[in-house]
Amino acid sequence: MKLNRFILAFFLALPFFADAQTSGNPVFPGWYADPEAVIFGKTYWIYPTYSAKYKEQVFMDAFSSKDLITWTKHPRIIDTAAIKWANKAMWAPSITQKDGKYYLFFGANDIQSDKEVGGIGVAVADKPEGPYKDHLGKPLVGQFYNKAQPIDQFVFKDKDGQYTLIYGGWSHCNIAKLNNDFSGFVPFADGTTFKEITPEGYTEGPFMFIRNGKYYFMWSEGGWTGPDYFVAYAVADSPMGPFKRVGRILKQDPAIATGAGHHSVMHDAKKDLWYIVYHRRPLGETDGNHRVTCIDLMTFDKDGLINPVQITKEGVRKNKL
C-alpha cells in the first residue's frame, strides 16, 4: 500500500499531470515582456510587449483564457500600419474599458528628447481583441515632463470613477488626470497637468491598485537586461501619495529564472485571489530580449503587506471566473 501511494505521488508530481491543473510558467510560448493582465467579464486577458529588437517591435499580440490554463493567441491586435506616427519600440500596453469601448495605451519610438516624434499613444477598439485604430492620430504624451520618459503607461481608475495616467521611465514617474474621452488631460486644482509621484527606488513599470482603502503603488527597479531586476511597492492613502516605500516583493530565483520584473496584477474579487503577472528570463538566456510571461499567486499578511512572491515553474491553479 505504501509503495502504491509512493508511485501515485510520483506520477502526480510529473509536469504532464500538473499541467492539467496549473498554468505552468511561462503561460504561453514566445518572447513576451511587460505584461498587462486584466479581467473582462469572465475572461482573463494578457497584453504584452513583443520582446525583440526595437525596429522589430511594430505590433502587439494579446492572449485570452477562461481558466488560466489554456490561452488563445490573438495576433497583431495593433501594429504601426494603424499608428502612422509610430515606427518602432511599441511597448508596455495598458488597457481599460469605458463606455463600451476598449482603449489600449502604448509607448512607441523610445524617444530620447522633445525633438523626436513618439511617446505614449492611445488606440481604440470595439472588442478586447481589436483590431485597434489610432484614437488621436498623434501621441497623447509626446514630451518629457518632470524628466520622465513617456513610456510604461498605466491607466488607473479611482474609486470616484476618475481615470488617471501613471507613467514614466528614466527613474521618474508622473500622474495626470485623463479627460472624459481620453483625448487629453484635466489640470489639477493648482493648474498643473503632470505631477511627479516618484517613490524611492523607482526605475520604470508603474502599477497601482486599491485594497481595503489603501493605494498600493508598485514598480520595477534595477536593470531590465540583467538579473538585478525587481518589483517593489509603496502604500499611501491617495493616488497622489506621498508613498512610503515598503520593499521588494518579486525577484529572481537562480534555480528557476532571472530578471523577474515589469508586472501587473489581477484580482478575482469573488474568490479574493490575487495574481501577479510578470516577465522573466529563462536560465541560460543571455539575450536581453529573451523574456517570457509568467503568473504566480500574490498574497498579503494580516497587516495588509504584500508577502514576497515565490516565482515558480508550476504557475497557478486552474480558476474559472
C-alpha positions as CSV (number, residue, x, y, z in Angstrom):
1,M,0.0,0.0,0.0
2,K,2.8,2.4,0.9
3,L,4.5,1.6,-2.4
4,N,1.3,2.3,-4.4
5,R,0.9,5.6,-2.6
6,F,4.5,6.5,-3.4
7,I,4.0,5.6,-7.1
8,L,0.8,7.7,-7.3
9,A,2.5,10.7,-5.6
10,F,5.5,10.4,-8.0
11,F,3.3,10.5,-11.1
12,L,1.1,13.3,-9.8
13,A,4.3,15.3,-9.4
14,L,5.2,15.0,-13.1
15,P,4.8,18.1,-15.2
16,F,2.2,16.5,-17.6
17,F,-0.1,15.8,-14.7
18,A,0.5,19.2,-13.1
19,D,-0.1,21.0,-16.4
20,A,-3.7,19.8,-16.4
21,Q,-4.5,21.8,-13.3
22,T,-1.9,24.5,-13.2
23,S,-0.9,27.2,-15.7
24,G,2.8,26.4,-15.9
25,N,5.4,29.1,-16.4
26,P,5.7,30.6,-18.9
27,V,1.9,30.7,-19.6
28,F,2.3,30.8,-23.4
29,P,5.2,30.4,-25.8
30,G,7.2,33.2,-27.3
31,W,9.3,36.1,-26.3
32,Y,6.9,38.5,-24.5
33,A,7.5,41.1,-21.8
34,D,5.9,43.9,-19.8
35,P,2.5,42.1,-19.5
36,E,-0.6,43.9,-18.6
37,A,-3.2,41.4,-17.2
38,V,-6.8,42.3,-16.8
39,I,-10.2,40.6,-16.4
40,F,-13.0,41.5,-18.8
41,G,-16.2,39.7,-17.8
42,K,-15.4,36.0,-17.3
43,T,-12.2,36.1,-19.3
44,Y,-8.6,36.7,-18.4
45,W,-6.6,38.8,-20.8
46,I,-2.8,39.5,-21.1
47,Y,-1.4,42.2,-23.3
48,P,2.4,42.0,-23.5
49,T,5.2,43.7,-25.4
50,Y,6.6,41.6,-28.2
51,S,10.1,41.2,-27.0
52,A,12.5,41.8,-29.9
53,K,14.9,44.4,-31.3
54,Y,13.3,47.8,-31.3
55,K,12.9,48.0,-35.0
56,E,11.0,44.7,-35.0
57,Q,8.6,45.9,-32.3
58,V,6.0,47.1,-34.7
59,F,3.0,45.1,-33.5
60,M,1.4,43.7,-30.3
61,D,-0.4,40.4,-29.7
62,A,-2.9,39.6,-27.0
63,F,-3.8,36.4,-25.2
64,S,-7.1,35.3,-23.5
65,S,-8.1,32.4,-21.2
66,K,-11.2,31.2,-19.4
67,D,-9.3,29.3,-16.7
68,L,-5.6,30.5,-16.6
69,I,-4.6,27.2,-18.2
70,T,-5.5,27.3,-21.8
71,W,-4.5,30.5,-23.6
72,T,-5.7,31.7,-27.0
73,K,-3.4,34.0,-29.0
74,H,-4.9,37.0,-30.8
75,P,-2.1,38.1,-33.2
76,R,-1.4,41.6,-34.3
77,I,-4.2,43.4,-32.4
78,I,-2.4,46.6,-33.3
79,D,0.6,47.5,-35.5
80,T,2.3,50.5,-36.9
81,A,0.2,50.3,-40.1
82,A,-2.7,51.7,-37.9
83,I,-0.4,54.1,-36.0
84,K,1.2,56.3,-38.6
85,W,3.4,58.2,-36.2
86,A,4.9,55.0,-34.6
87,N,7.7,53.2,-36.3
88,K,9.4,51.1,-33.6
89,A,9.6,50.1,-29.9
90,M,5.9,49.6,-29.3
91,W,6.0,48.9,-25.5
92,A,4.1,48.0,-22.4
93,P,0.4,48.2,-23.3
94,S,-2.2,49.2,-20.8
95,I,-5.8,48.6,-21.4
96,T,-9.1,49.9,-20.0
97,Q,-12.8,49.6,-20.8
98,K,-15.0,52.6,-20.9
99,D,-18.5,53.3,-22.4
100,G,-18.5,50.1,-24.4
101,K,-15.1,50.7,-26.0
102,Y,-11.6,49.3,-25.2
103,Y,-8.7,51.7,-25.0
104,L,-5.2,50.5,-25.5
105,F,-2.4,52.8,-24.3
106,F,1.1,52.1,-25.6
107,G,4.5,53.6,-25.8
108,A,6.3,54.0,-29.2
109,N,9.6,55.1,-30.7
110,D,11.6,55.2,-27.5
111,I,12.1,59.0,-27.8
112,Q,15.2,60.4,-26.1
113,S,14.2,64.1,-26.3
114,D,11.4,66.5,-27.1
115,K,12.8,66.9,-30.6
116,E,11.7,63.4,-31.6
117,V,8.2,62.2,-32.5
118,G,6.8,59.5,-30.2
119,G,5.8,58.8,-26.7
120,I,2.5,57.5,-25.3
121,G,-0.3,56.8,-27.7
122,V,-4.0,55.6,-27.4
123,A,-5.8,53.1,-29.7
124,V,-9.5,52.1,-29.5
125,A,-11.5,49.1,-30.5
126,D,-15.0,47.6,-30.0
127,K,-13.6,44.3,-28.7
128,P,-10.7,43.4,-26.4
129,E,-9.0,41.5,-29.2
130,G,-9.2,44.5,-31.5
131,P,-8.4,45.4,-34.2
132,Y,-7.3,48.7,-32.7
133,K,-7.1,52.0,-34.5
134,D,-5.4,55.2,-33.6
135,H,-7.6,57.3,-31.3
136,L,-5.8,60.6,-31.7
137,G,-3.6,60.5,-34.8
138,K,-0.7,61.7,-32.6
139,P,0.9,60.9,-29.2
140,L,-1.2,61.6,-26.1
141,V,2.1,62.4,-24.2
142,G,4.8,63.3,-26.7
143,Q,7.2,65.3,-24.5
144,F,9.2,64.9,-21.3
145,Y,7.6,66.3,-18.2
146,N,9.4,66.3,-14.8
147,K,12.3,64.4,-16.6
148,A,10.0,61.3,-17.1
149,Q,10.5,59.5,-20.4
150,P,7.0,59.0,-21.9
151,I,6.8,55.2,-21.7
152,D,5.4,52.5,-19.4
153,Q,2.0,53.9,-19.1
154,F,-0.7,52.5,-16.7
155,V,-4.3,53.6,-16.7
156,F,-5.8,53.7,-13.2
157,K,-9.5,54.0,-12.4
158,D,-10.0,55.5,-9.0
159,K,-13.0,54.9,-6.6
160,D,-14.7,58.0,-7.8
161,G,-14.5,56.9,-11.5
162,Q,-11.7,59.3,-12.4
163,Y,-9.2,57.8,-14.8
164,T,-5.6,58.7,-14.4
165,L,-2.4,58.0,-16.4
166,I,0.6,56.9,-14.4
167,Y,3.7,56.6,-16.4
168,G,7.4,57.2,-16.7
169,G,10.9,55.9,-17.4
170,W,14.3,57.2,-16.6
171,S,13.6,56.9,-12.8
172,H,10.8,59.5,-12.8
173,C,7.1,58.8,-12.5
174,N,4.2,61.2,-13.3
175,I,0.4,61.1,-12.7
176,A,-2.1,63.0,-14.8
177,K,-5.9,63.1,-14.9
178,L,-7.4,61.9,-18.2
179,N,-10.3,63.8,-19.7
180,N,-13.6,62.0,-20.5
181,D,-12.8,60.8,-24.0
182,F,-9.1,60.1,-23.4
183,S,-8.1,62.8,-25.9
184,G,-6.1,64.8,-23.3
185,F,-5.9,65.8,-19.6
186,V,-7.7,67.8,-17.0
187,P,-5.4,70.0,-14.9
188,F,-5.2,69.7,-11.2
189,A,-6.6,72.4,-8.9
190,D,-3.2,74.2,-8.9
191,G,-3.3,74.4,-12.7
192,T,-0.6,71.8,-13.3
193,T,-1.2,68.7,-15.5
194,F,1.7,66.3,-14.8
195,K,2.6,65.8,-11.2
196,E,5.7,63.7,-10.2
197,I,5.0,61.0,-7.6
198,T,8.3,59.1,-7.9
199,P,8.8,56.8,-4.9
200,E,12.2,55.8,-3.6
201,G,14.0,53.3,-5.8
202,Y,11.7,53.7,-8.8
203,T,13.0,52.9,-12.3
204,E,10.0,52.1,-14.5
205,G,6.9,50.0,-15.0
206,P,4.3,51.6,-12.6
207,F,1.2,49.8,-11.5
208,M,-1.5,50.8,-8.9
209,F,-4.4,49.1,-7.2
210,I,-6.7,49.7,-4.2
211,R,-7.1,47.2,-1.3
212,N,-9.0,48.0,1.9
213,G,-8.9,51.7,1.2
214,K,-5.2,51.8,0.7
215,Y,-3.4,52.7,-2.6
216,Y,-0.6,50.2,-3.5
217,F,1.9,51.7,-5.9
218,M,4.2,49.1,-7.5
219,W,7.1,49.5,-9.9
220,S,10.2,47.8,-11.3
221,E,13.7,48.8,-10.3
222,G,17.2,47.7,-11.4
223,G,18.4,46.9,-15.0
224,W,15.9,45.1,-17.3
225,T,18.6,43.3,-19.2
226,G,20.3,41.8,-16.1
227,P,19.4,39.6,-13.2
228,D,19.1,42.7,-10.8
229,Y,15.5,43.4,-11.8
230,F,12.9,43.6,-9.1
231,V,9.3,44.6,-8.3
232,A,8.9,46.9,-5.2
233,Y,6.0,48.8,-3.8
234,A,4.8,51.6,-1.5
235,V,1.5,52.4,0.2
236,A,-0.5,55.6,0.6
237,D,-3.9,57.0,1.4
238,S,-4.2,58.7,-2.0
239,P,-3.1,58.0,-5.6
240,M,-1.1,61.2,-5.3
241,G,0.9,59.9,-2.3
242,P,3.1,60.6,-0.5
243,F,4.1,57.0,-1.0
244,K,6.1,55.3,1.8
245,R,8.3,52.5,0.3
246,V,7.8,49.1,1.9
247,G,10.2,46.9,-0.1
248,R,10.8,44.4,-2.8
249,I,8.3,41.5,-3.3
250,L,9.4,40.0,-6.6
251,K,12.9,39.0,-7.6
252,Q,14.9,36.3,-9.4
253,D,15.4,32.8,-8.2
254,P,18.7,31.4,-9.5
255,A,17.2,27.9,-9.5
256,I,14.2,28.9,-11.7
257,A,14.7,32.2,-13.7
258,T,16.4,35.6,-13.6
259,G,15.3,39.2,-14.4
260,A,11.8,39.0,-12.9
261,G,10.0,42.3,-13.2
262,H,7.7,44.7,-15.1
263,H,4.5,43.2,-13.8
264,S,0.7,43.8,-13.4
265,V,-1.9,42.4,-11.0
266,M,-5.2,40.7,-11.5
267,H,-7.9,40.2,-8.7
268,D,-10.6,37.6,-8.7
269,A,-12.8,39.6,-6.4
270,K,-15.4,36.8,-5.9
271,K,-12.7,34.3,-4.5
272,D,-10.3,37.1,-3.3
273,L,-7.4,35.7,-5.3
274,W,-4.6,38.0,-6.4
275,Y,-2.3,37.1,-9.3
276,I,0.9,38.8,-10.3
277,V,1.8,38.6,-14.0
278,Y,5.3,39.5,-14.9
279,H,8.2,38.6,-17.3
280,R,11.4,36.8,-16.5
281,R,14.4,35.4,-18.3
282,P,14.9,31.6,-18.6
283,L,18.1,30.2,-17.1
284,G,20.9,30.2,-19.6
285,E,19.4,33.0,-21.8
286,T,21.8,36.0,-22.2
287,D,19.9,37.9,-24.9
288,G,18.2,40.9,-23.2
289,N,15.0,40.4,-25.3
290,H,14.6,36.7,-24.4
291,R,11.9,37.2,-21.9
292,V,8.7,35.2,-21.2
293,T,5.4,35.9,-19.5
294,C,4.6,34.2,-16.2
295,I,2.0,34.2,-13.5
296,D,2.2,33.4,-9.8
297,L,-0.1,33.9,-6.7
298,M,0.3,37.1,-4.7
299,T,-0.8,37.1,-1.1
300,F,-1.0,39.6,1.9
301,D,-0.2,39.3,5.5
302,K,-2.5,40.2,8.4
303,D,-1.4,43.8,8.3
304,G,-2.1,44.2,4.5
305,L,1.5,44.0,3.4
306,I,2.4,42.0,0.3
307,N,4.1,38.8,1.1
308,P,7.3,38.1,-1.0
309,V,6.2,36.2,-4.2
310,Q,7.8,32.9,-4.8
311,I,8.4,32.5,-8.6
312,T,7.5,29.0,-9.7
313,K,7.7,26.7,-12.7
314,E,4.1,25.4,-11.9
315,G,2.4,28.8,-12.1
316,V,-1.2,28.9,-10.6
317,R,-4.1,26.6,-10.3
318,K,-7.0,26.4,-12.7
319,N,-9.6,29.1,-11.9
320,K,-12.7,29.9,-13.8
321,L,-14.3,33.2,-13.1
